[in-house]
Structures are given as C-alpha cells and as structure tokens.
Amino acid sequence: VAAAESYPEELLYHAEHDWARIEGDEAVLGITWYAADALGELVHYEPPDEGATVSKDQSYGEVESVKAVSDLISPLSGEVVEVNQKVVDAPETVNEDPYGEGWLIRIRLSNPSERDGLLDVAAYRSLLEAQ
Amino acid sequence: VQTLRRTPLYEKHVAAGARMVPFAGWEMPVQYTGVIPEHKAVRTDAGVFDVSHMGELEVEGPTAHELLQQRLSNDIAKVTPGEAQYTLITNEDGGVIDDLIVYRLDEHRYLLVVNASNRETDFDWLKEHELRGSDVRDVSDEYALLAVQGPRALERLGLPKARAFTWEMTSLDGIEVMVYRTGYTGEEGVELACMEEDAPALWDFVVGRGVTPCGLGARDTLRLEVCYPLHGNDIGPQWDAISSGLGWVCALDTGFTGAERLREIKERGPERRLVAFRMIEKAIPRQGMAIERGGEVTSGSLSPMLDVGIGLAYVPAGESAPGSEVVVDVRGKPRRAEVVKKPIYKREET
C-alpha cells in the first residue's frame, strides 16, 4: 500500500525529488514521496555498485515503474558504502515507505559542505507548490 | 496550440481520481489506482476501459463489400451480418496503414473501429478509393465505446456467452448498446458501443456492477502480455504485414492493395520478424532499445502477471525462432532475453 504524502523535517532535499539524511560523515539517500507517486508502483531498481563514486547532481542509478524510467540524482558526492538490497528485491518498498525501509543507498561523503546547497523541507515544499 | 479532446466520460474519470494524460490528441486516463492492480483486476475479475477515443467509420452501399474487399487485407466475404473480423488497411508495399475490426451491420453496411491516431488517415484513404455505390462516413463523434474485459465480465454485466467476433444489439439498464464480442486484453469480455449522451449512465451501470475502472496503462500491459500488436509501436506503414506476423489476416488471393508485394515477401521469406521475448536477466525492455546483431524493441514493459521484463521486437529472421537468445541494449547495458512463443502470457484453462 502506497504511503500518504509526507516530507520529514529532518531531511535535506534536492530539486530533482531526492532526499538525504546526513549521519556523521555518511548520508542515506532516497527519493521523495512526490517522485514515487509520480512514477507509480516501482518494479525495478538498478543500483550502483558498492564502492562506486557518486557525484552531486549526477545520476547514480535508475528506478522504473511499469510505464516510466527515472534517473536517480545524487544530492551529494561520495562513495557508495551500501545498497539497499531490500529495494532491489522488492522495489515497491519505496512507494510503501519512501523515507524509511525504501532508502536506496548509503554513501561516505567526499565533500560534506555540499549540504549547504540543498533545500530544507520548507524550500522543497514551496518548490512542489510552484509545479 | 492543439487542444486535447475529451470523451463524454472525462468528468467520470476525474471524479474517480484518474491521472489524465495526452494520447493521440485526446485527454485520457492512464491509471486510476495503479497499472498493476488494474491489470490484475482484468486477469482475475473484470475491468472497464473508456475507449471512446477510437474512430468509427461506416461504409454503406451496394458496392461497400467490393470497396472493403479491395482495401482491407482479410477476406470480407467470410463476414456475415452479425459477425466481425480483425483486418488491416495496407499500402502498395504491404505496409500496415492501420489495423482494425470490421463489423458487418447488415447486408450493405459495415462499421470499422479504427485506432484513434489513424482515424483521419483511414477515412481519407477509403474516401479516396470510394466506388460508385459506396459511401464512407466518419461517425466517431456519435458513439462512445467501453471495453469490459475479464473472466467475470459477462457475469457482472448479466450478459450471456456468445461466440467471439460476433455482435448483437441489447439493452443494459435501459440503455441501447451494441455488444461486440471483441477485445484487446486476451480475456473474455465485450466492447459496448452506445450513443455519446448515454455514456455516463452506461459507465455508472458497469462500475456499479463491481467492474474496476482501468486506464490506458493497464490496457497496454494487458495487450502486450498476449502479444496483440499496437499500431505506431509494433506495426506501421514502414513494416510489411508478413514481417509483422500478420500474414494470417492477409487473404492474398483477394487482390487487396499490397497483396502482390506481400506474396513476394512471403515466398522469399522476410528478412526480419516481429517476435515476442522475455528477459533472462533482470531488466525492463522499452520501445526503441536496440537488439545486438540487428533489430529493435517496439514495445516493452514489466509483465504484471509473470513479474519479468517482456516485449515485442523486430529481429533478423534467423534469430526469430522460439528459444533463440537475443541481447537487448538497456541504456548501454547488455541484457539477455529469449525469444518465446506468442502469447507470452496464457490464461490457465479451467
């Protein structure tokens, strides 16, 4: 069952509808409820390899619904330390819990100051309202 | 600015929470709750699709039969009043201008239900070749069309079983409808044509019988699982009917437009063929993806019933036999797939 619309206060957001939860020198990344809803039920997750480098504003993988493919845009730069295998096996987890069980990758940050360029929840919500 | 047209059921779709998208010049529902649940509703119970965007052309007169025998690929002589037939409009090269279903209304009157995007092309083509004693009219705006499909469709509507590719007039909840025993899902079911102004009441009746509203998204995945080609994706004027696997609807001895060319292709054997495939490796094929060693995916999706990537593709004839392995270029990554027999999904016989 798809989750209800929400945008947690404690996350940082990227305009391409991705979120980051910073935990020390690492960050957990995922896509927002808005992105998951727009795509519809996810049926495929093409993750990066563990150890790969991801760059801010660049694609690090793909998610697909029956009808659409979407690039995953990294809000921050770093090295992939973990891929959420649960989403590889059951991509619909992202629709059910986009900010919890539906996280996509964990990275070790290479440039922590990049966080200053991300949106807080208020800025992300006003971006959604403008669409 | 081209404005999008709306079917008489537009308000019903919006009220039901549909996501509306542009399709062939129309604003149509792509989904209500989701492609996968709608798809499964049709495979296990019953679903209803608004297909009022499709075109309806009427051909009438003492020479209507002759006109259609010349311009349609299948043998119209096999269709008696009350029956219907799947057929093609082909060009001189045997390319597929459109695929359609022709219903014989009475001795000298036929109804052609054609793809929305080809309505004008088909009309112009037939009009151009009109014979003395045949009249071609575009009656699309007079009718609404609902497809009600699924193993429980007849039971939910209270309709008796009937032979596929026949039609009859009946009344449903006081509404006059033409019941066509045809569909695009591979399931038992009907298509219901009614006057445009009756469409909202007919929709309410059908949905009130517990039939699930379904959008174009599920319509596409349902037809792909059973390998019904989609004009504009899998078939078109650039591919001849033999290569497209539609030789079975080409009665070459009737002398229709393109028949000679198709006979040559059939005798020589086509260079490539439209085949069905399923992915061996985990990936979802999409329209336009290249097949290594030649060929192209023309339709691709995840199969909701099989939970695997499936598609239709043109491949070299030598690699078109079921069991052949092909490699799909999935955005730069090679992914293995196997050519399979059509249909890809077959309902279990009970």
Interface residues (C-beta under 8 A of the other chain):
Chain A: A2 G40 E41 V43 H44 E46 E62 E64 S65 V66 K67 V69
Chain B: V30 Q31 G34 V35 I36 G217 T221 K282 A283 I284 R286 S301 L302 P304 G309 R331
